[in-house]
Amino acid sequence: MSSQPSIDQLRFNMIEQQIRPWDVLDLEILDLLSVVKREEFVPPHHRGLAFADMMIPLRGTLEDGMRTGQVMLEPKMEARLLQEVSPKRHEKVLEVGTGSGYMAALLGARAQRVVSLEIEPELARMARENLQRAGVRNVEVREADGSRGLAAEGPFDVIVLSGSVAEVPAALVQQLKVGGRLVTIVGDDPVMRATLVTRTGDTTTTTAQRWDTMAPRLLHFPAPSRFKF
């Protein structure tokens, strides 16, 4: 009789079969995925799905999570977004959409400091407990609407929007330092693209669309008018 694979084997399989083939080749990030225990950030009743190639609802069903934006993104998505912005040890990061706190933990392992904004009180509490239990000390979770960023504490080296938006708000780009990077998923169902915005000067940016994907909408971000006169 064959035995069930161990947690460590499941984690290894996730990294080698899902994440590395998705062009996540930064060895530091691959090592980090072995260290930060994803299963500890998954709601207990979904823990068996911790290493599956799927979004995981944080409350209710997957349909509920997609409608409210309350999901953990697929492991390969989290890893590749992290690789895109590549935080450095001296950098300050703003995340919008804390969710379970897993992405914040990954960011915290790479950066000096992370402030993560979560609009739902229950999720903010969950994330704080998860991060505390994991021993993450340089991430602060705040219960707040992150659609306008956090100008009072900017500028930031990195901004991560952990979900999709119809368009990147100019107000958030203004909260980047020159040389700073913002990553998110931009577009409307069924066409969304992971997008990296780099602030190159006081009034200039570059925008690179990286790959096609799908993600739930972050709450309260503005939608552009579909009608032009």
C-alpha positions in Angstrom: 0.0 0.0 0.0 1.4 3.4 -1.0 1.5 6.1 1.7 0.2 9.6 1.4 2.8 12.2 0.4 4.1 14.3 3.2 3.4 18.1 3.5 7.0 18.7 2.5 6.6 16.5 -0.6 3.4 18.3 -1.6 5.1 21.6 -1.2 8.0 20.4 -3.3 5.6 19.2 -6.0 3.9 22.6 -6.0 7.2 24.4 -6.5 8.5 22.0 -9.2 5.3 21.2 -11.1 3.3 24.5 -10.9 5.6 27.4 -10.0 8.9 26.7 -11.7 7.3 25.8 -15.1 5.4 29.2 -14.9 8.8 31.0 -15.4 9.4 31.7 -11.8 13.1 31.0 -11.9 14.4 33.4 -9.1 16.2 30.9 -6.8 15.6 33.1 -3.7 11.9 33.1 -4.4 11.8 29.4 -4.9 13.7 28.9 -1.7 11.3 31.3 0.1 8.3 29.2 -1.0 9.8 26.3 0.9 10.3 28.4 4.1 7.0 30.3 4.3 4.4 27.7 5.1 1.5 28.3 2.8 -0.7 25.8 4.6 -0.6 28.0 7.7 -2.3 30.8 5.9 -5.1 28.7 4.4 -8.5 28.6 6.3 -8.5 25.3 8.3 -11.4 23.8 6.3 -9.5 24.3 3.0 -6.1 23.3 4.3 -6.1 20.2 2.0 -6.1 22.6 -1.0 -3.0 24.6 0.2 -0.8 23.3 -2.6 -3.4 23.0 -5.3 -3.2 25.0 -8.5 -6.4 27.0 -7.8 -7.7 30.0 -6.0 -8.8 29.2 -2.4 -11.8 31.1 -0.9 -11.2 32.8 2.4 -14.9 32.8 3.3 -17.7 30.7 1.9 -17.6 29.0 -1.4 -15.2 29.7 -4.3 -18.1 31.5 -6.1 -18.5 33.7 -2.9 -14.8 34.4 -2.9 -14.7 35.4 -6.6 -17.6 37.7 -6.1 -16.2 39.5 -3.1 -12.5 39.2 -4.0 -11.8 37.2 -0.9 -9.5 34.5 -2.2 -5.9 33.4 -2.0 -4.6 33.6 -5.6 -3.0 30.5 -7.1 0.5 29.7 -5.8 2.1 30.3 -9.2 0.4 33.7 -9.5 1.6 34.8 -6.1 5.1 33.7 -6.9 5.2 35.3 -10.3 3.9 38.6 -9.0 6.5 38.6 -6.3 9.2 37.9 -8.9 7.9 40.8 -11.1 8.4 43.4 -8.4 11.4 41.7 -6.8 11.5 43.6 -3.4 15.0 44.4 -2.0 16.1 44.2 1.6 16.1 48.0 2.0 12.7 48.7 0.4 9.3 49.7 1.8 6.3 47.9 0.4 2.5 48.7 0.3 0.1 45.8 -0.4 -3.6 46.4 -1.1 -5.7 43.3 -0.3 -4.1 41.4 2.5 -6.4 38.4 2.4 -4.9 35.6 4.5 -1.6 37.4 4.9 0.4 34.9 2.8 1.6 37.4 0.1 2.4 39.9 2.8 4.6 37.3 4.5 6.4 36.6 1.2 6.9 40.3 0.7 8.1 40.8 4.3 10.7 38.1 3.8 12.2 40.1 0.9 11.7 43.7 2.0 12.5 45.9 5.0 8.9 46.8 5.9 5.4 46.0 4.5 2.2 47.8 5.2 -0.8 45.8 4.0 -4.3 47.2 3.8 -7.4 45.0 4.1 -10.9 46.4 3.9 -12.7 43.4 5.6 -12.3 43.4 9.4 -12.5 39.6 9.6 -9.8 39.0 7.1 -7.6 41.7 8.7 -7.8 39.9 12.0 -7.1 36.5 10.3 -4.1 37.9 8.5 -2.6 39.4 11.7 -3.1 36.1 13.6 -1.5 34.1 10.7 1.5 36.5 10.4 2.0 36.5 14.2 1.9 32.7 14.3 4.4 32.5 11.5 6.8 34.9 13.3 6.6 37.7 10.7 7.5 40.9 12.5 8.0 43.5 9.7 4.5 43.4 8.3 1.7 45.7 9.6 -1.9 44.8 8.6 -4.3 47.7 8.7 -8.0 47.6 8.3 -8.5 50.2 5.6 -9.8 50.8 2.1 -6.7 50.6 0.0 -8.2 52.0 -3.3 -6.4 55.3 -2.7 -3.3 53.8 -1.3 -1.5 55.4 1.7 -0.2 58.7 0.6 0.6 59.9 4.1 3.3 57.2 4.5 4.6 57.1 0.9 6.5 57.1 -1.2 6.9 53.4 -1.5 9.5 51.3 -3.4 6.9 48.6 -4.2 3.1 48.5 -4.4 1.3 45.2 -4.9 -2.4 45.1 -5.6 -3.4 41.5 -4.7 -6.3 41.2 -7.1 -7.6 42.8 -10.3 -8.5 46.4 -11.2 -10.1 47.9 -14.3 -7.2 50.4 -14.6 -4.2 51.4 -12.4 -5.2 54.5 -10.5 -2.8 57.4 -11.1 -3.0 58.3 -7.4 -1.2 55.0 -6.5 1.5 55.4 -9.2 2.2 58.9 -7.6 2.9 57.1 -4.3 5.8 55.2 -5.9 9.4 56.5 -5.5 11.2 57.1 -8.8 12.4 53.6 -9.7 9.5 52.1 -7.8 7.4 49.3 -9.2 3.6 48.5 -9.0 2.2 45.2 -10.0 -1.4 44.1 -10.4 -3.8 42.4 -12.8 -5.6 44.9 -15.1 -8.6 44.5 -17.4 -12.1 43.1 -17.5 -13.4 39.6 -17.7 -12.5 37.7 -19.9 -9.3 39.6 -20.8 -7.0 40.5 -17.9 -3.2 40.9 -17.9 -0.6 41.0 -15.2 0.8 44.5 -15.4 4.0 46.0 -14.1 4.2 49.8 -13.8 7.6 51.4 -13.1 7.9 55.1 -12.2 10.9 56.4 -14.2 10.7 60.1 -13.3 8.6 62.7 -11.6 6.0 62.6 -14.3 7.0 59.5 -16.4 6.3 55.8 -16.1 6.7 52.6 -18.2 4.0 50.0 -18.3 4.7 46.3 -19.3 1.9 43.8 -19.7 3.3 40.4 -18.7 0.9 37.6 -19.2 -2.8 36.8 -19.5 -4.7 35.7 -16.4 -7.8 36.2 -14.3 -8.3 37.4 -10.7 -11.2 38.7 -8.6 -11.8 42.4 -8.5 -10.4 44.5 -5.6 -13.2 46.5 -3.9 -13.8 50.2 -4.5 -11.2 50.7 -7.3 -12.6 53.0 -9.9 -14.0 51.6 -13.2 -13.4 53.7 -16.3 -16.5 54.8 -18.2 -17.4 52.5 -21.1 -19.1 55.5 -22.9 -17.2 58.2 -24.6 -18.8 61.3 -26.1 
